[in-house]
Amino acid sequence: MKNLEPLRGASLPNDLHLLKLTIEQVRRIDEMLDDVGEYGEVHIIVQRGELRYINKVESYRFVDREEGE
């Protein structure tokens, strides 16, 4: 997804109709996705139809083995 053009500083499309998220929530999720690193996950937790939590999970390679071992 890195090939998508970011909206940084750009105005949002007029036809963008968000049903569950605010624009600030979308921006925060985007920041977390950018910050998650090479290995990681972003979990969006919904309760009673609303965004309640965002969990960021970062993973790190335990053993850096060279191929062929």
Backbone bond lengths (Angstrom), bond angles and torsions (degrees), N, CA, C in turn:
res aa  C-N    CA-C-N  psi(-1)  N-CA   C-N-CA  omega(-1)  CA-C   N-CA-C  phi
1 M - - - 1.443 - - 1.515 112.19 -
2 K 1.290 117.72 -1.49 1.459 120.79 -179.43 1.520 112.12 -65.34
3 N 1.345 117.86 -17.70 1.458 119.84 -177.39 1.529 112.51 -81.54
4 L 1.332 118.13 -4.16 1.457 120.10 177.50 1.517 109.59 -77.05
5 E 1.300 115.86 140.99 1.463 121.44 -179.11 1.527 109.88 -75.22
6 P 1.323 119.04 120.54 1.465 120.17 -179.48 1.525 111.95 -69.07
7 L 1.321 115.88 155.83 1.466 121.90 -179.52 1.517 112.37 -94.39
8 R 1.323 118.51 15.68 1.459 122.00 -175.74 1.531 110.65 -54.85
9 G 1.308 115.23 119.94 1.455 120.72 177.14 1.518 113.91 77.35
10 A 1.314 117.40 -10.90 1.460 120.41 -178.55 1.526 109.66 -86.87
11 S 1.301 115.18 154.61 1.465 118.35 175.51 1.531 108.30 -77.31
12 L 1.310 114.90 154.46 1.455 120.12 -178.51 1.521 109.93 -82.68
13 P 1.323 115.91 152.53 1.471 119.14 179.09 1.529 111.17 -62.21
14 N 1.321 116.26 144.28 1.465 121.03 179.37 1.518 112.46 -66.18
15 D 1.341 117.03 -25.95 1.457 120.11 -177.48 1.528 112.65 -90.38
16 L 1.326 117.93 11.53 1.456 121.93 177.70 1.529 108.97 -80.03
17 H 1.319 115.14 110.28 1.459 120.67 -179.21 1.522 108.22 -117.38
18 L 1.321 116.44 97.82 1.454 121.43 179.64 1.524 109.63 -80.68
19 L 1.331 115.68 133.40 1.459 119.99 -178.55 1.519 112.81 -98.40
20 K 1.322 117.80 -33.57 1.461 120.60 -174.28 1.523 113.78 -119.96
21 L 1.312 118.51 -23.92 1.458 121.47 -173.83 1.522 111.23 -113.22
22 T 1.330 114.21 151.94 1.458 119.01 170.57 1.527 107.52 -88.64
23 I 1.301 116.36 165.00 1.458 120.31 179.27 1.527 109.59 -64.28
24 E 1.324 117.81 -34.00 1.464 121.19 177.75 1.527 110.97 -66.28
25 Q 1.326 117.94 -38.65 1.463 120.83 176.53 1.521 111.11 -64.82
26 V 1.317 116.36 -40.53 1.474 120.40 177.70 1.522 109.94 -62.73
27 R 1.311 117.23 -43.19 1.469 120.45 178.73 1.524 111.05 -63.23
28 R 1.328 117.57 -41.32 1.472 120.76 -179.50 1.527 111.14 -66.11
29 I 1.325 116.96 -41.24 1.471 120.76 176.48 1.520 109.78 -61.81
30 D 1.316 117.02 -42.19 1.468 121.32 178.70 1.528 111.01 -62.13
31 E 1.335 116.83 -41.10 1.474 120.40 177.13 1.525 111.10 -62.13
32 M 1.323 116.47 -41.68 1.464 119.87 -179.98 1.528 111.06 -66.75
33 L 1.312 117.59 -39.51 1.460 120.93 176.92 1.523 110.80 -62.35
34 D 1.306 116.39 -38.97 1.461 120.94 178.74 1.524 111.34 -69.41
35 D 1.323 116.86 -32.37 1.454 123.16 -174.67 1.534 113.63 -87.56
36 V 1.312 118.32 -11.69 1.460 121.23 -169.82 1.529 113.22 -67.86
37 G 1.295 118.82 -19.06 1.456 120.72 176.16 1.517 113.09 90.30
38 E 1.333 114.54 -169.07 1.463 120.36 -174.66 1.522 112.36 -69.41
39 Y 1.318 116.30 -37.04 1.461 121.40 178.75 1.517 108.06 -125.44
40 G 1.299 117.78 120.54 1.448 118.63 178.22 1.513 112.35 176.22
41 E 1.306 113.81 177.13 1.457 121.20 -178.45 1.523 109.06 -142.25
42 V 1.312 115.86 151.28 1.458 122.18 170.80 1.519 105.87 -122.38
43 H 1.338 115.68 120.50 1.461 121.64 -179.30 1.518 108.47 -105.48
44 I 1.313 115.48 129.85 1.461 121.16 176.70 1.523 106.99 -103.52
45 I 1.316 116.31 118.90 1.454 121.63 -176.38 1.535 108.88 -104.70
46 V 1.320 115.66 123.19 1.461 122.26 -178.55 1.527 108.59 -113.57
47 Q 1.322 116.33 132.10 1.460 122.11 174.38 1.514 108.58 -130.79
48 R 1.303 115.17 131.54 1.475 121.54 -179.27 1.527 112.03 53.48
49 G 1.320 115.40 37.13 1.459 120.57 175.91 1.515 115.70 79.25
50 E 1.341 117.65 6.07 1.462 120.54 -179.19 1.522 110.58 -123.81
51 L 1.316 115.52 148.36 1.460 120.92 173.63 1.522 108.26 -65.29
52 R 1.334 116.33 120.92 1.460 120.25 -177.94 1.516 111.98 -111.46
53 Y 1.328 116.97 -40.16 1.461 121.23 -175.98 1.520 109.39 -142.81
54 I 1.317 114.22 153.38 1.462 121.32 168.92 1.519 105.69 -128.09
55 N 1.319 116.42 120.59 1.456 121.38 178.99 1.521 109.11 -105.53
56 K 1.312 116.21 129.13 1.461 121.43 175.82 1.525 107.59 -106.90
57 V 1.330 116.13 123.87 1.458 121.99 179.27 1.514 107.61 -114.70
58 E 1.326 116.05 120.08 1.454 120.50 177.08 1.520 108.96 -106.29
59 S 1.301 116.73 135.26 1.458 122.43 179.45 1.518 109.32 -117.43
60 Y 1.300 114.48 149.33 1.453 120.81 179.46 1.521 108.66 -131.20
61 R 1.297 116.10 140.80 1.452 120.92 178.17 1.525 108.55 -65.26
62 F 1.343 116.47 126.33 1.454 121.88 -176.44 1.526 111.59 -74.94
63 V 1.316 116.83 -48.59 1.457 121.93 -179.85 1.522 107.75 -123.30
64 D 1.304 115.95 127.81 1.455 120.01 178.32 1.527 108.11 -96.90
65 R 1.307 115.73 86.86 1.465 120.79 -178.06 1.521 109.40 -92.59
66 E 1.306 113.73 145.97 1.452 119.24 174.02 1.518 108.25 -84.72
67 E 1.314 116.56 149.88 1.459 120.73 179.82 1.514 110.08 -62.93
68 G 1.337 115.45 145.54 1.446 120.31 178.42 1.514 112.79 99.15
69 E 1.308 118.58 -7.99 1.476 120.97 178.65 1.495 110.20 -90.80
